[in-house]
Every structure is written in C-alpha cells, then in structure tokens.
Amino acid sequence: MTGEDWVGLVVTGALLVYLFVALVRADRTR
C-alpha cells in the first residue's frame, strides 16, 4: 500500500464513522 491509499482509507473510514454517529444521534433524539 502507498501513502495515498492509506490516507484514502482513513478518510473513508472517518466519513463512515461520522455518518454512523449522526444516524445514532438522530435515532436517540426522536
């Protein structure tokens, strides 16, 4: 793996976690 591939994975993972947390918070506030 190259450095760029690693950065891409980290960014994608961070976005997925952010979206997941946003969904959980939305469900809790209902």
C-alpha positions in Angstrom: 0.0 0.0 0.0 1.2 3.5 -0.8 0.8 6.6 1.5 -2.1 7.9 -0.7 -4.0 4.6 -0.4 -3.6 4.7 3.4 -4.9 8.3 3.5 -7.9 7.4 1.3 -8.8 4.5 3.7 -8.5 6.7 6.8 -10.7 9.5 5.2 -13.3 6.9 4.0 -13.4 5.3 7.4 -13.7 8.6 9.2 -16.7 9.6 7.0 -18.4 6.3 7.6 -18.0 6.6 11.4 -19.2 10.2 11.2 -22.3 9.2 9.3 -23.0 6.3 11.7 -22.7 8.5 14.7 -25.0 11.1 13.1 -27.6 8.4 12.5 -27.4 7.1 16.0 -27.8 10.6 17.4 -30.8 11.2 15.2 -32.5 8.0 16.4 -31.8 8.9 20.0 -33.3 12.4 19.7 -36.6 11.0 18.2 
